[in-house]
Amino acid sequence: MNHENLHSRASRTGTNVGLMAQMAFLTAIMLVLAFTPLGYIPLPFMNATTMHIPVIIGGCLLGPGPGAALGAFFGITSVIKATIQPNLTSFVFTPFYSFSPQFHGGPASLLVAIGPRILIGLVAGLLFRALKKRMKKTGLPLFISGFVGSMVNTIGVMGLIYLFFGEQYAVAGGTDPSMLIYVIMGVVGINGVPEAVIGAILTQAIGKALLIVMKHSGMAGADSHQ
């Protein structure tokens, strides 16, 4: 019995160490993306991003919990980025930046920046887990989870911006506030959908490659068994 307990404890320790190593790897990638042009691509109203890709992959391969944690890290980096490298609409992502009394952030900025990003990893992880139970291969579940996770980011962020900062955001961007809903729909359709397709393709390609590496190294996460 003692031998079995020691074996079980060693197995759990190995699993935890493997999970920490995988989380550290994805976090390191996110740090590189966050503070180089690779992570945030400036657009007129907001930054397009590739930061959600490691979050989705983490949610799929490691589980919804680790995915949510990676999403929180994504959100925190977006707050930092908006604070130290602001543009006209950065106040929606950080309470620490204001370029006039009319355009200022607040506590809701943290919700905009962090809330949807936590949901990326959570939703992608739960969706991948559900799809994997119904499909033998992992390719399609990774693709679908990548697409949905990306859309959660775009729709969540833009929806909360509209809810909390609608008029300020419109005026700062030089748009009639009455037209903002159409601008947001345009961002979701024109920027969000292509970004989601790219996210789905990258999630599938990178996720499958990492699954192979994890399988051969014996570091497969809780949600990564084929």
C-alpha positions as YAML, in Angstrom:
chain: A
units: angstrom
residues:
- id: 1
  name: MET
  ca: [0.00, 0.00, 0.00]
- id: 2
  name: ASN
  ca: [2.82, 2.40, 0.87]
- id: 3
  name: HIS
  ca: [4.47, 1.62, -2.47]
- id: 4
  name: GLU
  ca: [1.21, 2.39, -4.28]
- id: 5
  name: ASN
  ca: [0.81, 5.65, -2.38]
- id: 6
  name: LEU
  ca: [4.34, 6.71, -3.23]
- id: 7
  name: HIS
  ca: [3.80, 5.84, -6.89]
- id: 8
  name: SER
  ca: [0.53, 7.81, -6.96]
- id: 9
  name: ARG
  ca: [2.16, 10.80, -5.26]
- id: 10
  name: ALA
  ca: [5.10, 10.71, -7.67]
- id: 11
  name: SER
  ca: [2.71, 10.53, -10.61]
- id: 12
  name: ARG
  ca: [0.76, 13.55, -9.38]
- id: 13
  name: THR
  ca: [3.99, 15.46, -8.78]
- id: 14
  name: GLY
  ca: [5.17, 14.67, -12.31]
- id: 15
  name: THR
  ca: [1.85, 15.79, -13.74]
- id: 16
  name: ASN
  ca: [2.00, 19.07, -11.78]
- id: 17
  name: VAL
  ca: [5.57, 19.73, -12.87]
- id: 18
  name: GLY
  ca: [4.62, 19.02, -16.49]
- id: 19
  name: LEU
  ca: [1.64, 21.37, -16.27]
- id: 20
  name: MET
  ca: [3.78, 24.12, -14.76]
- id: 21
  name: ALA
  ca: [6.37, 23.67, -17.52]
- id: 22
  name: GLN
  ca: [3.72, 23.89, -20.23]
- id: 23
  name: MET
  ca: [2.14, 26.95, -18.60]
- id: 24
  name: ALA
  ca: [5.57, 28.60, -18.36]
- id: 25
  name: PHE
  ca: [6.23, 27.85, -22.03]
- id: 26
  name: LEU
  ca: [2.94, 29.40, -23.18]
- id: 27
  name: THR
  ca: [3.38, 32.36, -20.82]
- id: 28
  name: ALA
  ca: [6.85, 33.02, -22.25]
- id: 29
  name: ILE
  ca: [5.39, 33.03, -25.76]
- id: 30
  name: MET
  ca: [2.73, 35.49, -24.64]
- id: 31
  name: LEU
  ca: [5.36, 37.79, -23.13]
- id: 32
  name: VAL
  ca: [7.21, 37.88, -26.45]
- id: 33
  name: LEU
  ca: [3.98, 38.58, -28.32]
- id: 34
  name: ALA
  ca: [2.80, 41.20, -25.82]
- id: 35
  name: PHE
  ca: [5.82, 43.45, -26.08]
- id: 36
  name: THR
  ca: [6.71, 43.06, -29.75]
- id: 37
  name: PRO
  ca: [4.75, 43.99, -32.88]
- id: 38
  name: LEU
  ca: [3.86, 40.31, -33.27]
- id: 39
  name: GLY
  ca: [1.24, 40.45, -30.51]
- id: 40
  name: TYR
  ca: [-0.70, 43.64, -31.20]
- id: 41
  name: ILE
  ca: [-1.34, 45.01, -34.69]
- id: 42
  name: PRO
  ca: [-2.58, 48.64, -34.68]
- id: 43
  name: LEU
  ca: [-5.92, 49.32, -36.40]
- id: 44
  name: PRO
  ca: [-7.90, 52.59, -36.52]
- id: 45
  name: PHE
  ca: [-10.21, 51.70, -33.62]
- id: 46
  name: MET
  ca: [-8.27, 49.04, -31.73]
- id: 47
  name: ASN
  ca: [-5.40, 46.59, -31.94]
- id: 48
  name: ALA
  ca: [-5.81, 43.27, -33.70]
- id: 49
  name: THR
  ca: [-4.04, 40.58, -31.73]
- id: 50
  name: THR
  ca: [-2.44, 37.17, -31.83]
- id: 51
  name: MET
  ca: [-2.25, 37.00, -28.04]
- id: 52
  name: HIS
  ca: [-5.36, 34.85, -27.87]
- id: 53
  name: ILE
  ca: [-3.71, 31.95, -29.74]
- id: 54
  name: PRO
  ca: [-1.60, 30.66, -26.80]
- id: 55
  name: VAL
  ca: [-4.63, 31.13, -24.54]
- id: 56
  name: ILE
  ca: [-6.81, 28.95, -26.78]
- id: 57
  name: ILE
  ca: [-4.08, 26.33, -27.17]
- id: 58
  name: GLY
  ca: [-3.59, 26.29, -23.41]
- id: 59
  name: GLY
  ca: [-7.32, 25.85, -22.84]
- id: 60
  name: CYS
  ca: [-7.50, 22.98, -25.32]
- id: 61
  name: LEU
  ca: [-4.35, 21.11, -24.29]
- id: 62
  name: LEU
  ca: [-4.16, 21.85, -20.57]
- id: 63
  name: GLY
  ca: [-7.82, 22.35, -19.66]
- id: 64
  name: PRO
  ca: [-10.30, 25.19, -19.02]
- id: 65
  name: GLY
  ca: [-8.66, 26.23, -15.72]
- id: 66
  name: PRO
  ca: [-5.15, 26.76, -17.08]
- id: 67
  name: GLY
  ca: [-6.71, 28.32, -20.19]
- id: 68
  name: ALA
  ca: [-8.58, 30.83, -18.02]
- id: 69
  name: ALA
  ca: [-5.36, 31.63, -16.13]
- id: 70
  name: LEU
  ca: [-3.53, 32.26, -19.40]
- id: 71
  name: GLY
  ca: [-6.44, 34.44, -20.48]
- id: 72
  name: ALA
  ca: [-6.12, 36.49, -17.29]
- id: 73
  name: PHE
  ca: [-2.43, 36.97, -18.08]
- id: 74
  name: PHE
  ca: [-3.39, 38.13, -21.59]
- id: 75
  name: GLY
  ca: [-5.79, 40.64, -20.07]
- id: 76
  name: ILE
  ca: [-3.19, 41.98, -17.66]
- id: 77
  name: THR
  ca: [-0.68, 42.47, -20.50]
- id: 78
  name: SER
  ca: [-3.31, 44.40, -22.45]
- id: 79
  name: VAL
  ca: [-3.81, 46.72, -19.46]
- id: 80
  name: ILE
  ca: [-0.05, 47.29, -19.26]
- id: 81
  name: LYS
  ca: [0.23, 47.79, -23.02]
- id: 82
  name: ALA
  ca: [-2.62, 50.31, -23.06]
- id: 83
  name: THR
  ca: [-1.03, 52.19, -20.15]
- id: 84
  name: ILE
  ca: [2.55, 52.46, -21.41]
- id: 85
  name: GLN
  ca: [1.83, 52.64, -25.16]
- id: 86
  name: PRO
  ca: [-1.57, 54.32, -25.37]
- id: 87
  name: ASN
  ca: [-3.57, 55.41, -28.38]
- id: 88
  name: LEU
  ca: [-6.75, 57.49, -28.52]
- id: 89
  name: THR
  ca: [-9.01, 54.68, -27.31]
- id: 90
  name: SER
  ca: [-6.66, 53.01, -24.81]
- id: 91
  name: PHE
  ca: [-8.76, 54.30, -21.91]
- id: 92
  name: VAL
  ca: [-11.24, 51.46, -22.52]
- id: 93
  name: PHE
  ca: [-8.51, 48.97, -21.53]
- id: 94
  name: THR
  ca: [-6.85, 50.73, -18.61]
- id: 95
  name: PRO
  ca: [-7.99, 52.91, -15.70]
- id: 96
  name: PHE
  ca: [-4.52, 54.44, -15.56]
- id: 97
  name: TYR
  ca: [-4.71, 56.47, -18.77]
- id: 98
  name: SER
  ca: [-6.69, 59.54, -19.73]
- id: 99
  name: PHE
  ca: [-5.98, 62.13, -22.41]
- id: 100
  name: SER
  ca: [-8.79, 64.49, -21.36]
- id: 101
  name: PRO
  ca: [-11.56, 64.66, -18.74]
- id: 102
  name: GLN
  ca: [-13.98, 63.46, -21.41]
- id: 103
  name: PHE
  ca: [-11.99, 60.38, -22.29]
- id: 104
  name: HIS
  ca: [-10.87, 58.43, -19.24]
- id: 105
  name: GLY
  ca: [-10.74, 54.87, -18.04]
- id: 106
  name: GLY
  ca: [-12.11, 53.41, -14.84]
- id: 107
  name: PRO
  ca: [-12.79, 50.11, -13.07]
- id: 108
  name: ALA
  ca: [-14.85, 48.98, -16.08]
- id: 109
  name: SER
  ca: [-11.68, 49.19, -18.18]
- id: 110
  name: LEU
  ca: [-10.27, 46.25, -16.22]
- id: 111
  name: LEU
  ca: [-13.42, 44.26, -16.93]
- id: 112
  name: VAL
  ca: [-13.14, 45.02, -20.65]
- id: 113
  name: ALA
  ca: [-9.45, 44.11, -20.75]
- id: 114
  name: ILE
  ca: [-9.48, 41.00, -18.58]
- id: 115
  name: GLY
  ca: [-13.00, 39.52, -18.47]
- id: 116
  name: PRO
  ca: [-13.37, 38.36, -22.09]
- id: 117
  name: ARG
  ca: [-9.77, 37.14, -22.14]
- id: 118
  name: ILE
  ca: [-10.45, 34.79, -19.22]
- id: 119
  name: LEU
  ca: [-13.47, 33.49, -21.12]
- id: 120
  name: ILE
  ca: [-11.30, 32.73, -24.18]
- id: 121
  name: GLY
  ca: [-9.38, 29.96, -22.41]
- id: 122
  name: LEU
  ca: [-12.37, 28.79, -20.40]
- id: 123
  name: VAL
  ca: [-14.73, 28.49, -23.38]
- id: 124
  name: ALA
  ca: [-12.09, 27.02, -25.70]
- id: 125
  name: GLY
  ca: [-11.11, 24.44, -23.08]
- id: 126
  name: LEU
  ca: [-14.68, 23.38, -22.33]
- id: 127
  name: LEU
  ca: [-15.60, 23.26, -26.02]
- id: 128
  name: PHE
  ca: [-12.53, 21.22, -26.94]
- id: 129
  name: ARG
  ca: [-13.26, 18.78, -24.12]
- id: 130
  name: ALA
  ca: [-16.87, 18.34, -25.29]
- id: 131
  name: LEU
  ca: [-15.96, 17.97, -28.98]
- id: 132
  name: LYS
  ca: [-13.13, 15.54, -28.28]
- id: 133
  name: LYS
  ca: [-15.58, 13.14, -26.64]
- id: 134
  name: ARG
  ca: [-17.55, 12.99, -29.91]
- id: 135
  name: MET
  ca: [-14.68, 12.92, -32.41]
- id: 136
  name: LYS
  ca: [-11.80, 10.47, -32.75]
- id: 137
  name: LYS
  ca: [-9.34, 12.99, -34.19]
- id: 138
  name: THR
  ca: [-8.24, 16.21, -32.49]
- id: 139
  name: GLY
  ca: [-7.83, 18.33, -35.64]
- id: 140
  name: LEU
  ca: [-11.44, 19.48, -36.04]
- id: 141
  name: PRO
  ca: [-12.04, 20.07, -32.30]
- id: 142
  name: LEU
  ca: [-8.89, 22.23, -32.25]
- id: 143
  name: PHE
  ca: [-10.05, 24.17, -35.33]
- id: 144
  name: ILE
  ca: [-13.56, 24.79, -33.97]
- id: 145
  name: SER
  ca: [-12.26, 25.72, -30.53]
- id: 146
  name: GLY
  ca: [-9.77, 28.12, -32.12]
- id: 147
  name: PHE
  ca: [-12.50, 29.84, -34.11]
- id: 148
  name: VAL
  ca: [-14.95, 30.10, -31.22]
- id: 149
  name: GLY
  ca: [-12.28, 31.22, -28.76]
- id: 150
  name: SER
  ca: [-11.22, 34.00, -31.11]
- id: 151
  name: MET
  ca: [-14.81, 35.17, -31.56]
- id: 152
  name: VAL
  ca: [-15.34, 35.15, -27.79]
- id: 153
  name: ASN
  ca: [-12.46, 37.62, -27.57]
- id: 154
  name: THR
  ca: [-13.71, 39.96, -30.30]
- id: 155
  name: ILE
  ca: [-17.40, 39.89, -29.38]
- id: 156
  name: GLY
  ca: [-16.69, 40.05, -25.65]
- id: 157
  name: VAL
  ca: [-14.32, 43.00, -25.85]
- id: 158
  name: MET
  ca: [-16.38, 45.00, -28.35]
- id: 159
  name: GLY
  ca: [-19.62, 44.23, -26.53]
- id: 160
  name: LEU
  ca: [-18.27, 45.47, -23.20]
- id: 161
  name: ILE
  ca: [-16.79, 48.56, -24.85]
- id: 162
  name: TYR
  ca: [-20.22, 49.36, -26.26]
- id: 163
  name: LEU
  ca: [-21.86, 48.72, -22.88]
- id: 164
  name: PHE
  ca: [-19.49, 50.73, -20.69]
- id: 165
  name: PHE
  ca: [-17.78, 53.26, -22.98]
- id: 166
  name: GLY
  ca: [-20.04, 53.55, -26.02]
- id: 167
  name: GLU
  ca: [-20.26, 57.32, -26.46]
- id: 168
  name: GLN
  ca: [-16.69, 58.05, -25.30]
- id: 169
  name: TYR
  ca: [-15.29, 55.37, -27.59]
- id: 170
  name: ALA
  ca: [-17.25, 56.64, -30.58]
- id: 171
  name: VAL
  ca: [-16.29, 60.28, -30.11]
- id: 172
  name: ALA
  ca: [-12.63, 59.41, -29.49]
- id: 173
  name: GLY
  ca: [-12.61, 57.48, -32.75]
- id: 174
  name: GLY
  ca: [-14.34, 60.29, -34.66]
- id: 175
  name: THR
  ca: [-17.61, 58.39, -35.10]
- id: 176
  name: ASP
  ca: [-21.19, 59.51, -34.54]
- id: 177
  name: PRO
  ca: [-22.30, 57.69, -31.35]
- id: 178
  name: SER
  ca: [-25.56, 56.72, -33.04]
- id: 179
  name: MET
  ca: [-23.51, 54.79, -35.62]
- id: 180
  name: LEU
  ca: [-21.31, 52.99, -33.10]
- id: 181
  name: ILE
  ca: [-23.28, 49.75, -33.14]
- id: 182
  name: TYR
  ca: [-22.69, 49.49, -36.89]
- id: 183
  name: VAL
  ca: [-18.98, 50.23, -36.42]
- id: 184
  name: ILE
  ca: [-18.76, 47.46, -33.83]
- id: 185
  name: MET
  ca: [-20.61, 45.05, -36.10]
- id: 186
  name: GLY
  ca: [-18.13, 45.99, -38.81]
- id: 187
  name: VAL
  ca: [-15.18, 45.31, -36.51]
- id: 188
  name: VAL
  ca: [-16.63, 41.92, -35.61]
- id: 189
  name: GLY
  ca: [-17.33, 41.03, -39.22]
- id: 190
  name: ILE
  ca: [-14.40, 42.57, -41.06]
- id: 191
  name: ASN
  ca: [-11.68, 42.09, -38.44]
- id: 192
  name: GLY
  ca: [-13.07, 39.51, -36.03]
- id: 193
  name: VAL
  ca: [-14.07, 36.78, -38.47]
- id: 194
  name: PRO
  ca: [-10.78, 36.73, -40.45]
- id: 195
  name: GLU
  ca: [-8.89, 36.88, -37.14]
- id: 196
  name: ALA
  ca: [-10.96, 33.90, -35.94]
- id: 197
  name: VAL
  ca: [-10.23, 31.91, -39.10]
- id: 198
  name: ILE
  ca: [-6.51, 32.58, -38.71]
- id: 199
  name: GLY
  ca: [-6.80, 31.68, -35.03]
- id: 200
  name: ALA
  ca: [-8.54, 28.42, -35.90]
- id: 201
  name: ILE
  ca: [-5.88, 27.45, -38.45]
- id: 202
  name: LEU
  ca: [-3.00, 28.27, -36.08]
- id: 203
  name: THR
  ca: [-4.68, 26.54, -33.14]
- id: 204
  name: GLN
  ca: [-5.14, 23.40, -35.20]
- id: 205
  name: ALA
  ca: [-1.61, 23.38, -36.63]
- id: 206
  name: ILE
  ca: [0.25, 24.33, -33.44]
- id: 207
  name: GLY
  ca: [-2.03, 22.33, -31.19]
- id: 208
  name: LYS
  ca: [-1.54, 19.10, -33.17]
- id: 209
  name: ALA
  ca: [2.23, 19.59, -33.20]
- id: 210
  name: LEU
  ca: [2.31, 20.22, -29.44]
- id: 211
  name: LEU
  ca: [0.13, 17.18, -28.80]
- id: 212
  name: ILE
  ca: [2.70, 15.00, -30.55]
- id: 213
  name: VAL
  ca: [5.56, 16.55, -28.57]
- id: 214
  name: MET
  ca: [3.67, 16.24, -25.29]
- id: 215
  name: LYS
  ca: [2.72, 12.64, -26.01]
- id: 216
  name: HIS
  ca: [6.28, 11.57, -26.77]
- id: 217
  name: SER
  ca: [7.71, 13.49, -23.83]
- id: 218
  name: GLY
  ca: [5.16, 12.04, -21.40]
- id: 219
  name: MET
  ca: [3.93, 15.53, -20.46]
- id: 220
  name: ALA
  ca: [0.40, 15.30, -21.88]
- id: 221
  name: GLY
  ca: [-1.99, 17.63, -20.13]
- id: 222
  name: ALA
  ca: [-5.36, 16.73, -18.70]
- id: 223
  name: ASP
  ca: [-7.21, 17.53, -21.91]
- id: 224
  name: SER
  ca: [-4.61, 16.51, -24.47]
- id: 225
  name: HIS
  ca: [-4.97, 12.76, -24.78]
- id: 226
  name: GLN
  ca: [-5.79, 11.75, -28.35]
...
